[in-house]
Amino acid sequence: MHSFRLAAAVLPLLLSSCMLGPDHAPPETPLPEKFSEGAKQSAGDVAVSAWWDSFSDRTLSQYVASGLDENLSVQQALERVNAAAADVTIAGAGGLPKASHTTSGEIGKGGDVTSTQNISSVQLSLTWLLDVFGQYRRSTESALASLDSAHAAVDAAKLALIKDLVSSYIDARYYQQRVSISRANLKSRQETYDFTNFQVEAGAASRLDVLQAEGLVRSTIAEIPRLELNFRVSAHHIAALLALPSETVIKQLQKSEGQPVYRGKINAGIPADLIRNRFDIRQAERDLAAATAQIGVAEAQLYPAITLSGSITPSYIKQRGRHGGILKWSFGPSLDLPILDGGRLRANVETSKSDAAAAYISWKLTVLTAVQEVEDALTAVRRDVHTENSRRRQVETIEEALKLSTASYTDGASSLLDVLEAQRQVSSAQASLAAAIQQLAKDHVRLNVAIRGGFAAPKVASPREASTVAAANANIQSAHSQ
């Protein structure tokens, strides 16, 4: 009876206790009003923007739509969310009462029949480790923050897939364009070589002219296999990301050519947008919250652990000539004092504080790195535009010079060397233009990834996109059935 009175008096006081350790507050750091080459207008919630559609490339949009369903890295990240959700349950279970049930019995027989007796009993036990100082509540708080971090990791996996897929697609199309340029140049140089042979027979050209023309043909033939190899390597990587056979992707890419050109607007927003849109910043903040909660867990372990426990054991005895029951019970608190631990528990507190400080530094570094990434990509895109325009004008100028040189050589007014040099310049200028288009496209990818656009974009937002997704799924089913 005294144990019940003591527990009734102490229990309300214990349950109203507060948690140890600091409460997490969202961290802050000063940010510039705008990016160095950006505007002062917010970009809004770019997470739902399917920026890759701005390339106006149906095949690319198809690959992105199907890739989010098939990519194994995204599926791995989703499984980590399931594990983190289970950790939340585990963390909270420690502060809940635990019950156990035991059933036993005895059958005995003495020297005569009258001493025969049967004894059966059931024991019900309940143990409750009171969360007086918030150890399990802080553990649950930490696990919930880790769950949020796991969700952010899924967003990271999605955007990493999109970046890798779009960049590889840009590379594949670039090498396709280079192969096309080389084959066109080979045809032109072969015609020059054939014409030079004709000129030799007519006595209007020398053997040296023939050798020079033939050398240019051979060098063009030699560069094509390397470009085809790079195209196939990029296609193989796309196939791996989509979980498709390589030949399926290669055949799809060979149906059309042309480098993707970004036709969207340049809007990087403002640095403050990054706190909301960048999941790596959100993940770092959640990691900081989890580390902060662990300080409370460590501090709670410095204090006594109070456990309420009790048991009830009803027994039934049946003996020849008589029978009856016995009820045994016990209830009361127990105290576990953390003493003589050699300073281990206090060291755990200091370790937890250090981990939280490191998590804050990591968060701040993530923010600063995010700002730098956006500014670098924004600067690159703006300058890539000027480079591409200059390369286009250069190609137009050199192609015109080649036409004039060829016409002059045909009329006998200039040497073959002038034609060959013009052909080299055209080949170099066309390759440089293709590289400029590739770089501009990839820097647009860098910019959109830096502002963390598109990781939460809806997969179907219009009838056109719906048909794209349907086509993607049909391709995947067809490939897997082969």
Secondary structure, DSSP 8 states (H G I E B T S, - for coil): -HHHHHHHHHHHHHHT----S-----------SS-TTS-SS----GGG--GGGGG--HHHHHHHHHHHHH-HHHHHHHHHHHHHHHHHHHHHHTTS-EEEEEEEEEEE--SSGGG-EEEEEEEEEEEEE--TTSHHHHHHHHHHHHHHHHHHHHHHHHHHHHHHHHHHHHHHHHHHHHHHHHHHHHHHHHHHHHHHHHHHHTTSS-HHHHHHHHHHHHHHHHHHHHHHHHHHHHHHHHHHHHT--HHHHHHHHHT--------S------HHHHHHH-HHHHHHHHHHHHHHHHHHHHHHTTS-EEEEEEEEEEEEEEETTEEEEEEEEEEEEEEE---SSTTHHHHHHHHHHHHHHHHHHHHHHHHHHHHHHHHHHHHHHHHHHHHHHHHHHHHHHHHHHHHHHHHHHHTTSS-HHHHHHHHHHHHHHHHHHHHHHHHHHHHHHHHHHHTT-STT--S--SHHHHHHHHHHHHHHHHHHH-
